[in-house]
Amino acid sequence: MSGPRAVALVRRGYSPTGGAEKFLGRFAAAARAGGHEVLLVNDRPWPAAACGGAAQQTLAARGPWEFARAVARWRETWRDGLVFSLERLFSADCYRAGDGVLAAWLRRRAVYDPRWESWLRSFFPKQRRMLELEKHCFSARDTGAVIVNSNMVAREIAAYSDYPSDRVHLVRNAVPEDFAAGAPPRAEARRRLGLPEDGFVAAFVGTGWKRKGLRFAVAALRRARVPGAVLAVAGRGPQRAHRSPGVVFLGPQGDVRPLLAAADVFILPTVYDPFSNACLEALALGRPVMTTAANGCAEILDEGVTGSVAAEPHDVAALAAALEYWSADGRVIAAEEACRATAARFTLADNVRRTMEILESARPG
């Protein structure tokens, strides 16, 4: 690397529970600590505490297509800096495909949506424009390098585009080294959240419950032979459709550490997730992760040691069997050290160093 550089991080809006926003804030703070000048480019201001101390450039734009056009105009004034985008744009020095491949997500989604809904969606202008933007993201002429957080996404890029494989780089998500330090003790966390002091608790964190597979987690809880088991759900969604004995809705949680500390395991039977930050955070708290092969985080799990992976989200029998497996006496405690060690492999320092190396060498064309 030639030394500290100016870097524009591009991400439109802000959600306090968004995984991409969490990653960007952590990355910005770490990059600034490394001496890099960081600018956050968005379409509406972010809370100052969420952007890692980065300065902000807010562009007037409505929707992803208009935002991409606004960024293209703004880039004419950003000639010496590097553009690292977490949004689909017409061009960037580097694109982080943290949202995965839209075409692949639509294919997975079609398995669970009514056929008429998938057919109708294909005519929506927004979907067509997002697919058009994605073509630019995976065009060697428009995007210098692509960063993926899982091999799953790398395979999808190869399947849906002709983007050069030697310009696709794997950089896993990361958690701060002190992430677990702020978690309360298990008993205190359960009292704080109103969860039973004894008994088996599985935590679910996520917004967009249809994609995250909450219905499959609820069905697995009903089927599992784990007396008194509780599914504690954090996030925003249609509670009425998921109500069931043992399911507790906690609403959005600004800090997920109390819930993870209160839980025995973390469950996310997602339909599609390039790499779930919440799963990595659960591992950092020493909690085994139950998820699906459609989650890039499954690639770092050791079956039966740090988690369990179902081949498909609708395999409720496999999910129920995993709940029964992890509810056995002493099994979660025995897994704690291995879970923490797994998360510890993915540090912010390594993430920033590797990302900046890729940015330095990435130029479209």
Residue pairs with C-beta under 8 A, 6 or more apart in sequence:
1 356
1 357
1 360
2 360
3 35
4 34
4 35
4 36
4 37
5 36
5 37
5 81
5 82
5 356
5 359
5 360
6 36
6 37
6 38
6 39
6 80
6 81
6 82
7 31
7 36
7 37
7 38
7 39
7 81
7 82
7 84
7 356
7 359
8 39
8 40
8 41
8 57
8 78
8 81
8 82
8 83
8 84
9 24
9 27
9 28
9 38
9 39
9 40
9 41
9 54
9 84
9 85
9 86
10 41
10 42
10 71
10 83
10 84
10 85
10 86
10 87
10 89
10 92
11 20
11 21
11 24
11 40
11 41
11 42
11 85
11 86
11 87
12 42
12 43
12 44
12 61
12 64
12 67
12 87
13 42
13 43
13 44
14 21
14 42
14 44
14 46
14 47
14 50
15 21
15 207
16 50
16 252
16 254
17 206
17 207
17 235
17 236
17 252
17 253
18 207
19 98
19 173
19 276
19 277
19 278
20 86
20 98
20 99
21 46
21 50
22 277
23 86
23 98
23 173
23 174
23 277
24 40
24 51
24 52
24 86
25 50
25 51
25 52
26 52
26 174
26 176
26 348
27 52
27 348
27 351
27 352
27 355
28 38
28 40
28 51
28 52
28 53
28 54
29 52
29 53
30 52
30 348
30 349
30 351
30 352
31 38
31 52
31 352
31 356
32 38
32 52
32 53
32 54
34 352
34 353
34 356
36 356
37 81
38 52
38 53
38 54
38 55
39 54
39 55
39 56
39 57
39 81
40 46
40 51
40 54
40 55
40 56
40 57
41 56
41 57
41 58
41 59
41 71
41 74
42 56
42 57
42 58
42 59
43 58
43 59
43 60
43 61
43 62
43 67
43 70
44 58
45 56
45 58
46 56
57 74
59 67
59 70
59 71
59 74
60 70
61 67
61 69
61 70
63 126
64 87
64 88
64 126
64 129
64 130
64 133
65 126
65 129
65 130
65 133
67 87
68 87
68 88
68 89
68 90
68 133
69 90
71 83
71 85
71 87
71 89
71 90
72 89
72 90
72 91
75 83
75 91
82 93
82 94
82 359
82 360
82 362
83 89
83 91
83 92
83 93
83 94
84 92
84 93
84 94
84 96
84 355
84 359
85 92
85 94
85 95
85 96
86 96
86 98
86 99
88 95
88 102
88 130
88 133
88 134
88 136
88 137
89 95
89 133
89 136
89 137
90 133
90 136
90 142
91 136
91 142
91 143
91 364
92 137
92 142
92 143
92 144
92 364
93 143
93 144
93 145
93 359
93 362
93 363
93 364
94 143
94 144
94 145
94 146
94 147
94 355
94 358
94 359
94 362
95 137
95 143
95 145
95 146
95 147
96 146
96 147
96 148
96 149
96 355
97 137
97 146
97 147
97 148
97 149
97 153
97 157
97 274
98 149
98 274
98 275
99 274
100 153
100 156
100 272
100 273
100 274
101 134
101 153
101 156
101 157
101 160
102 130
102 131
102 134
103 131
103 134
103 156
103 160
104 156
104 159
104 160
104 272
105 272
106 118
106 121
106 127
108 271
108 272
108 294
109 118
109 211
109 271
109 272
110 118
111 271
112 210
112 271
112 314
121 127
122 128
135 161
136 142
136 143
137 143
137 146
138 146
138 157
138 160
138 161
138 163
139 161
139 163
140 163
140 164
140 167
140 364
140 365
141 364
141 365
142 364
143 163
143 364
144 167
144 362
144 363
144 364
144 365
145 167
145 168
145 169
145 358
145 359
145 361
145 362
146 157
146 163
146 167
146 168
146 169
147 169
147 170
147 171
147 355
147 358
148 154
148 157
148 168
148 169
148 170
148 171
148 274
149 170
149 171
149 172
149 173
149 274
149 275
149 296
150 170
150 172
150 274
150 275
150 296
150 297
150 299
151 170
151 296
151 299
152 274
152 294
152 296
152 299
153 274
153 275
153 296
154 165
154 168
154 170
157 163
157 168
158 165
158 168
167 362
169 354
169 358
171 351
171 354
171 355
171 358
172 275
172 300
172 346
172 351
173 275
173 277
173 280
173 297
173 346
173 351
174 280
174 346
174 347
174 348
174 350
174 351
175 277
175 280
175 281
175 284
175 343
175 346
175 348
176 348
177 344
177 347
177 348
179 257
179 281
179 284
179 285
180 257
180 284
180 285
180 286
180 340
182 255
182 257
183 189
183 257
183 258
183 260
183 261
183 285
184 192
184 257
184 258
184 261
185 261
186 261
186 262
187 197
189 195
189 258
189 259
189 261
189 262
190 196
190 197
190 201
190 262
191 197
192 258
192 262
193 232
193 250
193 258
193 259
193 262
194 248
195 201
195 230
195 232
195 248
195 262
196 228
196 230
198 228
199 228
199 229
199 230
200 226
200 228
200 229
200 230
200 264
200 323
200 327
201 229
201 230
201 231
201 232
201 262
201 263
201 264
202 217
202 221
202 229
202 230
202 231
202 232
202 263
202 264
202 265
202 266
202 267
202 290
202 323
203 232
203 234
203 259
203 260
203 262
203 263
203 265
203 266
203 267
203 282
203 287
204 212
204 214
204 217
204 231
204 232
204 233
204 234
204 235
204 266
204 267
204 268
205 234
205 235
205 253
205 256
205 259
205 260
205 266
205 268
205 278
206 212
206 214
206 234
206 235
206 268
206 270
206 276
206 278
207 235
207 236
207 237
207 252
208 237
209 215
209 235
209 237
209 238
209 242
210 271
211 270
211 271
211 272
211 273
212 235
212 268
212 269
212 270
212 271
212 273
213 268
213 269
213 270
213 271
213 292
213 313
214 233
214 237
214 242
215 241
215 242
216 269
216 313
216 314
216 316
216 319
217 231
217 267
217 268
217 269
217 319
218 231
218 242
218 244
218 247
219 316
219 319
220 267
220 269
220 316
220 319
220 320
220 322
220 323
221 229
221 231
221 244
221 246
221 247
221 320
221 323
222 244
222 245
222 246
223 316
223 317
223 320
224 319
224 320
224 321
224 323
224 324
224 327
225 320
225 324
226 323
226 324
226 327
228 246
229 246
229 323
229 327
230 246
230 247
230 248
231 246
231 247
231 248
231 267
232 248
232 250
232 259
232 262
232 263
233 242
233 247
233 248
233 249
233 250
234 250
234 251
234 252
234 253
234 256
234 259
235 251
235 252
235 253
236 251
236 252
239 249
242 249
250 259
253 259
256 278
256 281
257 281
257 285
260 266
260 281
260 282
260 285
260 287
261 285
263 282
263 287
264 287
264 326
264 327
264 332
265 287
265 288
265 289
265 290
265 323
265 326
265 332
266 278
266 279
266 282
266 287
266 288
266 289
266 290
267 289
267 290
267 291
267 319
267 323
268 276
268 278
268 279
268 289
268 290
268 291
268 292
268 295
269 290
269 291
269 292
269 310
269 313
269 319
270 276
270 291
270 292
270 294
270 295
270 313
271 292
271 294
271 313
272 294
273 291
273 294
273 295
273 296
273 297
274 296
275 295
275 296
275 297
276 291
276 295
276 296
276 297
279 289
279 291
279 295
279 297
280 297
280 343
280 346
281 343
282 288
282 289
282 339
283 289
283 306
283 307
283 339
283 340
283 342
283 343
284 339
284 340
284 343
284 344
285 339
285 340
286 335
286 336
286 337
286 339
286 340
287 332
287 336
287 339
288 306
288 307
288 308
288 326
288 332
288 335
288 339
289 297
289 301
289 306
289 307
289 308
289 339
290 307
290 308
290 309
290 310
290 319
290 322
290 323
290 326
291 297
291 298
291 301
291 307
291 308
291 309
291 310
292 298
292 309
292 310
292 311
292 312
292 313
292 315
293 309
293 310
293 311
293 312
294 312
294 313
298 307
298 309
300 342
300 345
300 346
301 307
301 308
301 309
301 342
302 338
302 342
303 309
304 325
305 335
305 338
306 335
306 338
306 339
306 342
307 339
308 318
308 322
308 325
308 326
310 318
310 319
310 322
311 318
325 331
326 332
326 335
